[in-house]
Amino acid sequence: MQSHFVIDPSVKDQFVELRAQGMSFASISSRLNVSKGTLVAWSKELKDELGNMRQIQLEAIREKFRMGSQRRMELFVKQLDAVEGELATRTLDIVSTEKLFDMLVKLGHELNATDAPLTFKEQSKEFVLDDIACMSVWEA
């Protein structure tokens, strides 16, 4: 007579989470005290759940990166404000005329580069034949 035992659903949930994190069957087997064969079977059975969990974890990583880049941008803006504040306190009377003209040209180019026109994308128009009733009449 074969012995059947009931697996706690939370064990399968833990398996999905650990496997989605990239943990090996051997490590999960030791951790959850479940045979590798059972884990392989669960992997096939829970293929969609594993895929979804991997996507959720990738999204979390991407979000963390975005927050990191947003934070870096905020720091750059803060540093730029500090530099601009310091420059505002200084006079240009010690800068040569040649360098002033050079600065004028460079600043003009930067201003033009930052003054890009707004561009909007147009939605593509697709015709759906299902919405159009087409009839052909054939006569002999």
Buried (B, 14 or more C-beta within 10 A) or exposed (E): EEEEEEEEEEBBEBBBBBBBEEBEBEEBBEEBEBEEEBBEEBBEEBEEBBEEBBEEBEEEEEEEEEEEEEEEEEEEEEEEEEEEEEEEEEEEEEEEEEEEEEEEEEEEEEEEEEEEEEEEEEEEEEEEEEEEEEEEEEEE
